[in-house]
């Protein structure tokens, strides 16, 4: 049962990483289009939008907290 739980967590971590990568790529393409003045730039407001680094740091913190609480990091 624990293996199934760990496999599920691994799948969720993989999906989270994939979402972060797609989000970063989309933001980079959007910023590039806006800098070039092309139609690819969307008119979304940039007020209080988390940066890519903040998203990556948040995901790393969540993985670290999960690893410490489960015992993967820090030993038990």
N, CA, C and O atoms as CSV, one atom per row, in Angstrom:
chain,resi,resn,atom,element,x,y,z
A,1,UNK,N,N,0.818,-1.188,0.000
A,1,UNK,CA,C,0.000,0.000,0.000
A,1,UNK,C,C,0.869,1.262,0.000
A,1,UNK,O,O,0.556,2.255,-0.657
A,2,UNK,N,N,1.958,1.193,0.749
A,2,UNK,CA,C,2.848,2.354,0.806
A,2,UNK,C,C,3.479,2.612,-0.561
A,2,UNK,O,O,3.685,3.765,-0.941
A,3,UNK,N,N,3.784,1.557,-1.292
A,3,UNK,CA,C,4.363,1.737,-2.632
A,3,UNK,C,C,3.374,2.440,-3.540
A,3,UNK,O,O,3.755,3.300,-4.334
A,4,UNK,N,N,2.108,2.077,-3.426
A,4,UNK,CA,C,1.081,2.719,-4.235
A,4,UNK,C,C,0.960,4.192,-3.878
A,4,UNK,O,O,0.810,5.036,-4.762
A,5,UNK,N,N,1.023,4.506,-2.592
A,5,UNK,CA,C,0.975,5.897,-2.145
A,5,UNK,C,C,2.174,6.679,-2.670
A,5,UNK,O,O,2.011,7.793,-3.170
A,6,UNK,N,N,3.362,6.119,-2.565
A,6,UNK,CA,C,4.565,6.785,-3.053
A,6,UNK,C,C,4.526,6.955,-4.567
A,6,UNK,O,O,4.962,7.982,-5.086
A,7,UNK,N,N,4.010,5.961,-5.277
A,7,UNK,CA,C,3.878,6.082,-6.721
A,7,UNK,C,C,2.911,7.206,-7.077
A,7,UNK,O,O,3.161,7.971,-8.009
A,8,UNK,N,N,1.818,7.306,-6.342
A,8,UNK,CA,C,0.860,8.392,-6.565
A,8,UNK,C,C,1.486,9.752,-6.316
A,8,UNK,O,O,1.254,10.696,-7.071
A,9,UNK,N,N,2.281,9.853,-5.254
A,9,UNK,CA,C,2.967,11.104,-4.959
A,9,UNK,C,C,3.984,11.444,-6.041
A,9,UNK,O,O,4.153,12.610,-6.399
A,10,UNK,N,N,4.653,10.431,-6.556
A,10,UNK,CA,C,5.610,10.644,-7.638
A,10,UNK,C,C,4.906,11.156,-8.891
A,10,UNK,O,O,5.404,12.058,-9.565
A,11,UNK,N,N,3.755,10.583,-9.197
A,11,UNK,CA,C,2.981,11.033,-10.356
A,11,UNK,C,C,2.528,12.474,-10.154
A,11,UNK,O,O,2.599,13.280,-11.082
A,12,UNK,N,N,2.062,12.806,-8.952
A,12,UNK,CA,C,1.636,14.171,-8.674
A,12,UNK,C,C,2.801,15.156,-8.767
A,12,UNK,O,O,2.635,16.266,-9.275
A,13,UNK,N,N,3.969,14.758,-8.284
A,13,UNK,CA,C,5.143,15.623,-8.375
A,13,UNK,C,C,5.534,15.836,-9.841
A,13,UNK,O,O,5.912,16.940,-10.231
A,14,UNK,N,N,5.442,14.786,-10.641
A,14,UNK,CA,C,5.757,14.891,-12.064
A,14,UNK,C,C,4.784,15.840,-12.761
A,14,UNK,O,O,5.191,16.667,-13.577
A,15,UNK,N,N,3.507,15.717,-12.437
A,15,UNK,CA,C,2.501,16.597,-13.039
A,15,UNK,C,C,2.742,18.038,-12.619
A,15,UNK,O,O,2.613,18.951,-13.434
A,16,UNK,N,N,3.094,18.251,-11.339
A,16,UNK,CA,C,3.371,19.616,-10.865
A,16,UNK,C,C,4.563,20.213,-11.607
A,16,UNK,O,O,4.526,21.378,-12.002
A,17,UNK,N,N,5.615,19.425,-11.798
A,17,UNK,CA,C,6.787,19.911,-12.541
A,17,UNK,C,C,6.416,20.227,-13.981
A,17,UNK,O,O,6.873,21.225,-14.538
A,18,UNK,N,N,5.603,19.397,-14.576
A,18,UNK,CA,C,5.177,19.622,-15.950
A,18,UNK,C,C,4.369,20.911,-16.063
A,18,UNK,O,O,4.547,21.680,-17.007
A,19,UNK,N,N,3.483,21.143,-15.103
A,19,UNK,CA,C,2.683,22.371,-15.108
A,19,UNK,C,C,3.579,23.595,-14.962
A,19,UNK,O,O,3.359,24.606,-15.628
A,20,UNK,N,N,4.580,23.514,-14.102
A,20,UNK,CA,C,5.495,24.639,-13.898
A,20,UNK,C,C,6.284,24.917,-15.173
A,20,UNK,O,O,6.464,26.076,-15.547
A,21,UNK,N,N,6.752,23.879,-15.837
A,21,UNK,CA,C,7.523,24.057,-17.075
A,21,UNK,C,C,6.659,24.670,-18.168
A,21,UNK,O,O,7.097,25.580,-18.873
A,22,UNK,N,N,5.437,24.176,-18.310
A,22,UNK,CA,C,4.542,24.731,-19.332
A,22,UNK,C,C,4.208,26.180,-19.005
A,22,UNK,O,O,4.158,27.023,-19.901
A,23,UNK,N,N,3.982,26.472,-17.741
A,23,UNK,CA,C,3.687,27.842,-17.332
A,23,UNK,C,C,4.866,28.777,-17.627
A,23,UNK,O,O,4.681,29.889,-18.121
A,24,UNK,N,N,6.079,28.308,-17.317
A,24,UNK,CA,C,7.268,29.124,-17.577
A,24,UNK,C,C,7.454,29.351,-19.070
A,24,UNK,O,O,7.782,30.459,-19.496
A,25,UNK,N,N,7.246,28.307,-19.867
A,25,UNK,CA,C,7.403,28.446,-21.320
A,25,UNK,C,C,6.348,29.391,-21.889
A,25,UNK,O,O,6.648,30.215,-22.753
A,26,UNK,N,N,5.127,29.271,-21.409
A,26,UNK,CA,C,4.063,30.150,-21.873
A,26,UNK,C,C,4.358,31.595,-21.513
A,26,UNK,O,O,4.160,32.496,-22.327
A,27,UNK,N,N,4.831,31.817,-20.297
A,27,UNK,CA,C,5.156,33.181,-19.856
A,27,UNK,C,C,6.317,33.746,-20.685
A,27,UNK,O,O,6.305,34.921,-21.052
A,28,UNK,N,N,7.316,32.908,-20.978
A,28,UNK,CA,C,8.456,33.371,-21.771
A,28,UNK,C,C,8.025,33.728,-23.186
A,28,UNK,O,O,8.447,34.750,-23.729
A,29,UNK,N,N,7.191,32.893,-23.781
A,29,UNK,CA,C,6.703,33.192,-25.130
A,29,UNK,C,C,5.838,34.436,-25.141
A,29,UNK,O,O,5.901,35.231,-26.078
A,30,UNK,N,N,5.029,34.609,-24.102
A,30,UNK,CA,C,4.176,35.784,-24.003
A,30,UNK,C,C,5.022,37.054,-23.853
A,30,UNK,O,O,4.759,38.066,-24.503
A,31,UNK,N,N,6.031,36.987,-22.996
A,31,UNK,CA,C,6.903,38.148,-22.797
A,31,UNK,C,C,7.696,38.463,-24.064
A,31,UNK,O,O,7.890,39.629,-24.405
A,32,UNK,N,N,8.153,37.424,-24.759
A,32,UNK,CA,C,8.880,37.632,-26.009
A,32,UNK,C,C,8.002,38.268,-27.066
A,32,UNK,O,O,8.442,39.157,-27.796
A,33,UNK,N,N,6.764,37.817,-27.151
A,33,UNK,CA,C,5.836,38.397,-28.118
A,33,UNK,C,C,5.512,39.840,-27.790
A,33,UNK,O,O,5.383,40.676,-28.685
A,34,UNK,N,N,5.380,40.131,-26.503
A,34,UNK,CA,C,5.093,41.503,-26.088
A,34,UNK,C,C,6.288,42.407,-26.391
A,34,UNK,O,O,6.118,43.555,-26.801
A,35,UNK,N,N,7.509,41.875,-26.185
A,35,UNK,CA,C,8.704,42.677,-26.451
A,35,UNK,C,C,8.850,42.966,-27.944
A,35,UNK,O,O,9.322,44.032,-28.338
A,36,UNK,N,N,8.445,42.014,-28.758
A,36,UNK,CA,C,8.538,42.208,-30.208
A,36,UNK,C,C,7.338,42.954,-30.763
A,36,UNK,O,O,7.360,43.410,-31.907
A,37,UNK,N,N,6.280,43.081,-29.949
A,37,UNK,CA,C,5.093,43.790,-30.399
A,37,UNK,C,C,4.243,42.986,-31.355
A,37,UNK,O,O,3.531,43.562,-32.178
A,38,UNK,N,N,4.299,41.666,-31.269
A,38,UNK,CA,C,3.521,40.818,-32.167
A,38,UNK,C,C,2.142,40.554,-31.587
A,38,UNK,O,O,1.839,40.935,-30.457
A,39,UNK,N,N,1.324,39.902,-32.376
A,39,UNK,CA,C,-0.042,39.590,-31.948
A,39,UNK,C,C,-0.064,38.483,-30.898
A,39,UNK,O,O,-1.110,38.227,-30.303
A,40,UNK,N,N,1.066,37.823,-30.659
A,40,UNK,CA,C,1.101,36.738,-29.679
A,40,UNK,C,C,0.982,37.259,-28.257
A,40,UNK,O,O,0.671,36.502,-27.337
A,41,UNK,N,N,1.227,38.538,-28.077
A,41,UNK,CA,C,1.166,39.117,-26.734
A,41,UNK,C,C,-0.283,39.288,-26.320
A,41,UNK,O,O,-1.101,39.817,-27.073
A,42,UNK,N,N,-0.585,38.841,-25.131
A,42,UNK,CA,C,-1.945,38.997,-24.625
A,42,UNK,C,C,-2.015,40.261,-23.784
A,42,UNK,O,O,-0.992,40.754,-23.310
A,43,UNK,N,N,-3.195,40.773,-23.602
A,43,UNK,CA,C,-3.376,42.004,-22.859
A,43,UNK,C,C,-3.635,41.784,-21.383
A,43,UNK,O,O,-4.244,42.638,-20.739
A,44,UNK,N,N,-3.194,40.670,-20.827
A,44,UNK,CA,C,-3.438,40.400,-19.412
A,44,UNK,C,C,-2.659,41.369,-18.547
A,44,UNK,O,O,-1.551,41.780,-18.891
A,45,UNK,N,N,-3.257,41.729,-17.416
A,45,UNK,CA,C,-2.569,42.583,-16.466
A,45,UNK,C,C,-1.493,41.801,-15.730
A,45,UNK,O,O,-1.638,40.600,-15.504
A,46,UNK,N,N,-0.437,42.463,-15.365
A,46,UNK,CA,C,0.688,41.812,-14.697
A,46,UNK,C,C,0.747,42.173,-13.213
A,46,UNK,O,O,1.806,42.076,-12.594
A,47,UNK,N,N,-0.373,42.582,-12.646
A,47,UNK,CA,C,-0.389,42.995,-11.251
A,47,UNK,C,C,-0.472,41.759,-10.362
A,47,UNK,O,O,-1.362,40.924,-10.525
A,48,UNK,N,N,0.451,41.653,-9.433
A,48,UNK,CA,C,0.470,40.589,-8.420
A,48,UNK,C,C,0.502,39.182,-9.027
A,48,UNK,O,O,-0.102,38.264,-8.471
A,49,UNK,N,N,1.175,39.002,-10.125
A,49,UNK,CA,C,1.309,37.691,-10.742
A,49,UNK,C,C,2.617,37.088,-10.261
A,49,UNK,O,O,3.666,37.721,-10.377
A,50,UNK,N,N,2.574,35.851,-9.711
A,50,UNK,CA,C,3.810,35.243,-9.233
A,50,UNK,C,C,4.790,34.987,-10.384
A,50,UNK,O,O,4.392,34.620,-11.490
A,51,UNK,N,N,6.058,35.187,-10.100
A,51,UNK,CA,C,7.073,34.953,-11.110
A,51,UNK,C,C,7.362,33.456,-11.221
A,51,UNK,O,O,6.953,32.670,-10.366
A,52,UNK,N,N,8.056,33.081,-12.260
A,52,UNK,CA,C,8.411,31.679,-12.460
A,52,UNK,C,C,9.296,31.192,-11.317
A,52,UNK,O,O,9.143,30.066,-10.844
A,53,UNK,N,N,10.214,32.035,-10.877
A,53,UNK,CA,C,11.088,31.649,-9.773
A,53,UNK,C,C,10.285,31.397,-8.506
A,53,UNK,O,O,10.598,30.467,-7.763
A,54,UNK,N,N,9.265,32.195,-8.240
A,54,UNK,CA,C,8.436,31.992,-7.060
A,54,UNK,C,C,7.686,30.666,-7.149
A,54,UNK,O,O,7.543,29.965,-6.147
A,55,UNK,N,N,7.209,30.321,-8.337
A,55,UNK,CA,C,6.498,29.055,-8.508
A,55,UNK,C,C,7.436,27.875,-8.273
A,55,UNK,O,O,7.069,26.908,-7.606
A,56,UNK,N,N,8.648,27.956,-8.823
A,56,UNK,CA,C,9.617,26.877,-8.650
A,56,UNK,C,C,10.013,26.750,-7.187
A,56,UNK,O,O,10.116,25.641,-6.664
A,57,UNK,N,N,10.234,27.878,-6.525
A,57,UNK,CA,C,10.608,27.851,-5.110
A,57,UNK,C,C,9.482,27.262,-4.263
A,57,UNK,O,O,9.748,26.506,-3.329
A,58,UNK,N,N,8.234,27.593,-4.573
A,58,UNK,CA,C,7.103,27.061,-3.827
A,58,UNK,C,C,6.991,25.549,-4.011
A,58,UNK,O,O,6.743,24.823,-3.049
A,59,UNK,N,N,7.174,25.074,-5.243
A,59,UNK,CA,C,7.108,23.634,-5.499
A,59,UNK,C,C,8.255,22.912,-4.799
A,59,UNK,O,O,8.055,21.830,-4.246
A,60,UNK,N,N,9.458,23.498,-4.815
A,60,UNK,CA,C,10.601,22.887,-4.126
A,60,UNK,C,C,10.364,22.843,-2.620
A,60,UNK,O,O,10.728,21.865,-1.968
A,61,UNK,N,N,9.762,23.883,-2.064
A,61,UNK,CA,C,9.447,23.900,-0.639
A,61,UNK,C,C,8.438,22.816,-0.291
A,61,UNK,O,O,8.582,22.136,0.725
A,62,UNK,N,N,7.421,22.653,-1.123
A,62,UNK,CA,C,6.416,21.620,-0.878
A,62,UNK,C,C,7.048,20.230,-0.922
A,62,UNK,O,O,6.730,19.379,-0.090
A,63,UNK,N,N,7.940,19.993,-1.887
A,63,UNK,CA,C,8.608,18.695,-1.990
A,63,UNK,C,C,9.524,18.471,-0.793
A,63,UNK,O,O,9.587,17.364,-0.258
A,64,UNK,N,N,10.230,19.512,-0.371
A,64,UNK,CA,C,11.101,19.410,0.793
A,64,UNK,C,C,10.298,19.100,2.052
A,64,UNK,O,O,10.684,18.229,2.832
A,65,UNK,N,N,9.196,19.796,2.256
A,65,UNK,CA,C,8.358,19.542,3.431
A,65,UNK,C,C,7.782,18.129,3.402
A,65,UNK,O,O,7.712,17.465,4.437
A,66,UNK,N,N,7.376,17.673,2.234
A,66,UNK,CA,C,6.865,16.318,2.108
A,66,UNK,C,C,7.965,15.301,2.410
A,66,UNK,O,O,7.725,14.317,3.109
A,67,UNK,N,N,9.159,15.535,1.890
A,67,UNK,CA,C,10.267,14.618,2.129
A,67,UNK,C,C,10.659,14.554,3.586
A,67,UNK,O,O,10.982,13.478,4.091
A,68,UNK,N,N,10.638,15.679,4.274
A,68,UNK,CA,C,10.981,15.694,5.697
A,68,UNK,C,C,9.901,15.001,6.513
A,68,UNK,O,O,10.209,14.233,7.424
A,69,UNK,N,N,8.639,15.265,6.197
A,69,UNK,CA,C,7.558,14.687,6.988
A,69,UNK,C,C,7.422,13.189,6.773
A,69,UNK,O,O,7.049,12.473,7.702
A,70,UNK,N,N,7.713,12.693,5.572
A,70,UNK,CA,C,7.619,11.268,5.301
A,70,UNK,C,C,8.858,10.528,5.775
A,70,UNK,O,O,8.785,9.336,6.075
A,71,UNK,N,N,9.993,11.210,5.848
A,71,UNK,CA,C,11.199,10.586,6.319
A,71,UNK,C,C,12.225,10.330,5.229
A,71,UNK,O,O,13.264,9.724,5.490
A,72,UNK,N,N,11.951,10.782,4.010
A,72,UNK,CA,C,12.906,10.607,2.928
A,72,UNK,C,C,14.153,11.445,3.218
A,72,UNK,O,O,15.273,11.023,2.929
A,73,UNK,N,N,13.952,12.625,3.787
A,73,UNK,CA,C,15.072,13.514,4.101
A,73,UNK,C,C,15.179,13.633,5.598
A,73,UNK,O,O,14.162,13.689,6.288
A,74,UNK,N,N,16.369,13.673,6.106
A,74,UNK,CA,C,16.564,13.868,7.535
A,74,UNK,C,C,16.626,12.600,8.344
A,74,UNK,O,O,16.992,12.637,9.519
A,75,UNK,N,N,16.280,11.480,7.749
A,75,UNK,CA,C,16.338,10.204,8.453
A,75,UNK,C,C,15.262,10.060,9.512
A,75,UNK,O,O,14.643,11.036,9.936
A,76,UNK,N,N,15.058,8.834,9.923
A,76,UNK,CA,C,14.071,8.556,10.977
A,76,UNK,C,C,14.627,7.581,11.964
A,76,UNK,O,O,13.948,7.221,12.925
